[in-house]
Amino acid sequence: MARVYKRRGVTWYIEYYCQGIQIREKVGCQKDGITERMAKEALKVRMGDMAKGKFDIDKTKTYPKFSKLIQEYLEWSKANKRDRKSVV
């Protein structure tokens, strides 16, 4: 089963299953000129890639490393939070 849908009235997404795993991908926003027809075409291309065996599910799922997230948070907190000693 595959479908094209719009979230918040502006962003088009495609949803499909590959090897029993549900995958959702953002196609683009209406303000950038993305239409429902373009989203349906993107879904057809993705389904074609899966049928040909060219689709690799591991390449679509990329997660940031935890150490990178911690580093970004520490940088943000130093810039945006007050030191506890200055509060007292």
CYANA upper distance limits for C-alpha pairs under 8 A (distance plus 0.5 A):
  1 MET  CA     16 TYR  CA      6.54
  1 MET  CA     17 TYR  CA      7.14
  2 ALA  CA     14 ILE  CA      7.96
  2 ALA  CA     15 GLU  CA      6.04
  2 ALA  CA     16 TYR  CA      4.78
  2 ALA  CA     17 TYR  CA      7.46
  2 ALA  CA     43 LEU  CA      8.35
  3 ARG  CA     14 ILE  CA      6.37
  3 ARG  CA     15 GLU  CA      5.84
  3 ARG  CA     16 TYR  CA      7.09
  3 ARG  CA     43 LEU  CA      8.29
  4 VAL  CA     12 TRP  CA      7.63
  4 VAL  CA     13 TYR  CA      6.33
  4 VAL  CA     14 ILE  CA      5.08
  4 VAL  CA     15 GLU  CA      6.88
  4 VAL  CA     36 GLU  CA      8.20
  4 VAL  CA     39 ALA  CA      7.11
  4 VAL  CA     40 LYS  CA      6.81
  4 VAL  CA     43 LEU  CA      7.96
  5 TYR  CA     12 TRP  CA      6.31
  5 TYR  CA     13 TYR  CA      5.91
  5 TYR  CA     14 ILE  CA      6.90
  5 TYR  CA     15 GLU  CA      8.43
  6 LYS  CA     10 VAL  CA      7.02
  6 LYS  CA     11 THR  CA      5.89
  6 LYS  CA     12 TRP  CA      4.98
  6 LYS  CA     13 TYR  CA      6.53
  7 ARG  CA     11 THR  CA      5.92
  7 ARG  CA     12 TRP  CA      7.09
  7 ARG  CA     13 TYR  CA      8.03
 10 VAL  CA     29 CYS  CA      6.06
 10 VAL  CA     30 GLN  CA      5.91
 10 VAL  CA     31 LYS  CA      7.94
 11 THR  CA     26 LYS  CA      7.99
 11 THR  CA     27 VAL  CA      8.05
 11 THR  CA     28 GLY  CA      6.18
 11 THR  CA     29 CYS  CA      4.77
 11 THR  CA     30 GLN  CA      6.74
 12 TRP  CA     26 LYS  CA      6.76
 12 TRP  CA     27 VAL  CA      5.99
 12 TRP  CA     28 GLY  CA      6.03
 12 TRP  CA     29 CYS  CA      6.61
 12 TRP  CA     30 GLN  CA      8.08
 12 TRP  CA     34 ILE  CA      8.07
 12 TRP  CA     35 THR  CA      8.26
 12 TRP  CA     36 GLU  CA      7.63
 12 TRP  CA     39 ALA  CA      7.03
 13 TYR  CA     24 ARG  CA      7.28
 13 TYR  CA     25 GLU  CA      6.08
 13 TYR  CA     26 LYS  CA      4.95
 13 TYR  CA     27 VAL  CA      5.76
 13 TYR  CA     28 GLY  CA      7.79
 13 TYR  CA     39 ALA  CA      7.58
 14 ILE  CA     24 ARG  CA      6.19
 14 ILE  CA     25 GLU  CA      5.88
 14 ILE  CA     26 LYS  CA      7.03
 14 ILE  CA     27 VAL  CA      7.38
 14 ILE  CA     39 ALA  CA      7.43
 14 ILE  CA     40 LYS  CA      8.32
 14 ILE  CA     42 ALA  CA      8.39
 14 ILE  CA     43 LEU  CA      6.68
 15 GLU  CA     22 GLN  CA      7.67
 15 GLU  CA     23 ILE  CA      6.16
 15 GLU  CA     24 ARG  CA      4.91
 15 GLU  CA     25 GLU  CA      7.03
 16 TYR  CA     22 GLN  CA      6.39
 16 TYR  CA     23 ILE  CA      5.95
 16 TYR  CA     24 ARG  CA      7.14
 17 TYR  CA     21 ILE  CA      5.77
 17 TYR  CA     22 GLN  CA      4.99
 17 TYR  CA     23 ILE  CA      6.35
 18 CYS  CA     22 GLN  CA      7.12
 18 CYS  CA     23 ILE  CA      7.72
 18 CYS  CA     50 MET  CA      8.19
 18 CYS  CA     57 ILE  CA      7.91
 27 VAL  CA     34 ILE  CA      8.17
 27 VAL  CA     39 ALA  CA      6.63
 27 VAL  CA     42 ALA  CA      7.95
 28 GLY  CA     32 ASP  CA      7.56
 28 GLY  CA     34 ILE  CA      6.27
 29 CYS  CA     33 GLY  CA      7.36
 29 CYS  CA     34 ILE  CA      6.14
 30 GLN  CA     34 ILE  CA      5.35
 30 GLN  CA     35 THR  CA      6.73
 34 ILE  CA     38 MET  CA      6.68
 34 ILE  CA     39 ALA  CA      7.72
 35 THR  CA     39 ALA  CA      6.91
 36 GLU  CA     40 LYS  CA      6.69
 37 ARG  CA     41 GLU  CA      6.72
 38 MET  CA     42 ALA  CA      6.71
 39 ALA  CA     43 LEU  CA      6.81
 40 LYS  CA     44 LYS  CA      6.77
 41 GLU  CA     45 VAL  CA      6.75
 42 ALA  CA     46 ARG  CA      6.73
 43 LEU  CA     47 MET  CA      6.62
 44 LYS  CA     48 GLY  CA      6.55
 45 VAL  CA     49 ASP  CA      6.70
 46 ARG  CA     50 MET  CA      6.86
 46 ARG  CA     55 PHE  CA      8.10
 47 MET  CA     51 ALA  CA      6.74
 48 GLY  CA     52 LYS  CA      6.70
 49 ASP  CA     53 GLY  CA      6.62
 49 ASP  CA     54 LYS  CA      5.56
 49 ASP  CA     55 PHE  CA      5.76
 50 MET  CA     54 LYS  CA      6.49
 50 MET  CA     55 PHE  CA      5.44
 56 ASP  CA     60 THR  CA      7.66
 57 ILE  CA     61 LYS  CA      7.19
 58 ASP  CA     62 THR  CA      8.05
 64 PRO  CA     68 LYS  CA      7.46
 64 PRO  CA     69 LEU  CA      7.59
 65 LYS  CA     69 LEU  CA      7.06
 66 PHE  CA     70 ILE  CA      6.76
 67 SER  CA     71 GLN  CA      6.74
 68 LYS  CA     72 GLU  CA      6.72
 69 LEU  CA     73 TYR  CA      6.65
 70 ILE  CA     74 LEU  CA      6.65
 71 GLN  CA     75 GLU  CA      6.80
 72 GLU  CA     76 TRP  CA      6.66
 73 TYR  CA     77 SER  CA      6.47
 74 LEU  CA     78 LYS  CA      6.68
 75 GLU  CA     79 ALA  CA      6.97
 76 TRP  CA     80 ASN  CA      6.51
 77 SER  CA     81 LYS  CA      5.71
 78 LYS  CA     82 ARG  CA      8.18
 82 ARG  CA     86 SER  CA      7.57
 82 ARG  CA     87 VAL  CA      7.87
 83 ASP  CA     87 VAL  CA      7.39
 84 ARG  CA     88 VAL  CA      7.54
